[in-house]
Amino acid sequence: MSTSEIVITDDAERACHDLLVRLAGRLPDRLLWRLRDWLAADGHAALSRALPKALLRNRIGVTDAERDLMEACLPAWGATQRQLDAVLPINEPGDTIAVFRAELGPEEACADLAGLGGWRDSVDLMLTAVVRGHPGAKELRRSWRVDRSRPQRVVLAHVTEDLPALTGTLQRVLRAHGDLMPCVEVVSPPLALPPYHRLALRDSTSLWRANERESGRPRRDSSGALVDA
């Protein structure tokens, strides 16, 4: 494989990753985690077939910027122009209906652990260990999505290298702990955070940040940006 082909592949994977980030809160979680898993595992052909169908089946439109991301990856992996043209256009995605909280109460059971969740439970610690060892890792935050029967852990990571691979690894960690539809959002500039992620970030707890000594207590600052300005 030539150097130019490697660059094209990397660009296509990053475009697809950013597209799937933007579809969080719009595509059902049961579909989104699987699409991200295929991307992390080089399942490009399966992804290129499934994503246009999922958008059509769920009547989810894409903006011009999202269509550009779609065009930058799916045709190279086998999607036809007819499939892409069938995806509905929209001006802007609608407001998210997701509701987030930074912490759970002591009596609230979450979707992944058999017991009660809370700051720095065993899943938080394992996620932190994975992110700290990943190249280009900047920060890890965690929120809880609470507009469902059991609170859902939402992982927010700022990473500058190999974003699809880290997404896949963190998803597998969560599934190993019982979360069948893991919510993992790995972002990096120049992607602007969509409304879903801004809400999750606002109501989140910082678990780890590069080059800062951990204090032993969670930082509950909701004003800091996950992605540096």
ABEGO torsion letter per residue (X at the ends): XBAAAAAAAAAAAAAAAAAAAAABGABBAAAAAAAAAAAAAGBAAAAAAAAAAAAAAAGBBBBAAAAAAAAAAAAAAGBBAAAAAABBBBABBBBBABBBBABBBAABBBAABABBBEBGBAAAAAAAAAAAABBGBABBBBBBBAABABBBBBBBBBBABGAAAAAAAAAAAAAAAGBABBBBBBBBOABBBBAAAAAAAABBBBABBBGBBBAGBBBABAABBABBX
